[in-house]
C-alpha cells in the first residue's frame, strides 16, 4: 500500500529468461517480464500452457531451470520478498476442519500479521463475517473460494498472484472481487491474475497471452484485438497462436511491442489441434463472444 | 439386477488398480516381503550361547555338577558357557543384574542329602524375568545340558537317573509375572509410534494435495519451522496419548459390583492394568516421547511418496510390520540372523523397547548406560527424520 512510491521506479515483478523444464517438456520456455506496480495483469492461456508454472516460478515455489525471477527487486526465492506476496493457488488451500476465522488467523500469523481488524476487514470484503465461526468444511464451494481469497489478502500484500481466483464465484460477487482488485491496484498493489474467463480479461490493464510456455502476445485487450484484426479476445488468442477462428493453422501474428519475445512460430498441425481443444473444450472454435471461456 | 452394471463396477476397480501401480505392487510385493522376513526369522533363528553363573552352595558335592557343566561348556553343540562360579545366591543375582550372566543355577546345600535319601534334588534357576521369549529359549538350551549332566552323575545302579526338580526365580518381577507385566513397556512404545506415524502421514499428505503446503511455502515460513511446528503439535497429542496409556498401564481402579438385586448387579471389574513400573514413569515417558517425535517426522517424510490416504496406509506393512518382527518384541535380537540383527539396530523401536524394558521392568535410571544409549540413539533418529522431513518439503514443490 504505502510501499508503492518506494518501489515505483523498479518493476514489481520481473522475469529474465525464465525457463522450467519437466523432463523433456518446456513448461515455461524463456519468458521475460517486467510488471509495473499498481497495475492488474491478466495471464491468459489454455490449460497446460504454463500459467501456473510461471506463477510458481515467480513466487519461488518452483526452481527455474534457467533465468531468474525478481519480486520488488529481490531475487527469488527470497524470504523477505515472500512477506510481500499474496498467492492464491488453484486449489482451495484452506484447512477444512478449521473455522473461517481460524483459517484466516493461521495464515495471518504465518505472515506475521495477526491483527484482528485486518481479519475483520477481509471477512467483510468476501462477505463471510457471519460465517467466522463456521468450519470451512460446511461452507459451499463458492464460500470456500472466497475464504481462500481472504487468506491471500489478509496480510495486505504488495504483489498478488491469483491463479483463477473467481472459479465458482457467482457473478455478483465476481464484480465485487474485481472492484476490490481495482482498489488494491489504485493503492499500488501489483496483481497478476491467471484466468481463462474472457470478460475478466478485459478488466485487466494489460494481458499476456501464454501458449506452450511462451508469451505469444502482450498488450491491452483492445490492442490485442486490433492487432489480430478481430473483435473478440478468444479469436485474437487463436490468431496469435497461429490458428484462424475455426482452428485451422495460419501464419501467426508477431508478439508485437514486446521486444523480448520472439514472434510465435507457426505451430505444427498436432500442436494446433492440442491448442484448439484446450481453448474450446473440443467444441466449435471462435464462436464465443465476451464472457466465453477460453 | 444388471450383470453389466456389476461388471462395470468391477471393471472400474480393475482400471483404478492399473493406474495405481504402487497399490498393485504393494498388494503383491509386500505380503511376499513380510512372509519372507517372517520365514527368515523363524528358520534361521540362531542358537546363542547361554552364559551360566553357577552358585554352588553344596560345597564338594556341588563341585561334581559344576565341573560336569563346565566340561559341557567346552562342547560346542551344547551352547552353554559357565562364566562364573560363586558361593551365594546374592552374588549370582548380581552377575545377572549386571548383564554378565544370562542364567544362574543354584546347587542347594542339601543336594547330597536329597540324593542319598532317594529324593529328586531341587535346582533353582535364576533369570532376569523381563523377556520371556529370550528366556524360554535359554531354558531349553540349559535343560539339555542338565539332563546330560544328571545322566553322567547318577549314582551307579540308579536308573532312571535322578532328574533334578527345577524351581524358577527371577531377578526382576516374579517368575509367574503375567504377560501383561512384561509386555506393558512394549505397548507404550508401539502404540505411540504406530498412531503418530499414521496421523502425521495422512495429515501432511493432505497439506500436500490440498494446496495448503503451497500456500504455506509462499509465506515467509521456513521448512524447519513447518517441521518443528508439526512436531510440537503432534508431539503434544502424542504426549497426551503416552500419558493416558502410561496411567492406564500403571494404575488399576477397582470398580465394585453395584446394583440392587444380587444376581442382577453388575459384576465387579478393574480399569487399568495395574502394572508396577520398577523405574521412573517419567523416564519411560521421555523414551516414548522421543520415539513419537521420530514417528512424526517419518510420517512427514513418507507422505512425499504417497498421493492418496490409501497409499499412506499401505506404508504400514513396510514401516510397522518389520519393526514389530525385528525390534525384540517377539524374538530376542541376539537370536536373529546376522543381517536382520544389523537391520534391527537401525530401527527406533528396538531402542525404545530396550529402554522401556530397562526402565519399567528393571528399574534402570539415567545412570544406566543402556538407558543413556537408548535416549541418545532415539534423539539421534528423531533428529535424522527431522532433517529428512524438512528435505522433502521443497522437493515436492521443486
Interface residues (C-beta under 8 A of the other chain):
Chain A: X56 X59 X60 X61 X62 X63 X79 X80 X82 X83 X85 X87 X89 X90 X91 X92 X93 X94 X95 X96 X107 X110 X111 X112 X151 X152 X161
Chain B: X209 X210 X211 X212 X214 X215 X216 X217 X218 X219 X220 X221 X222 X397 X398
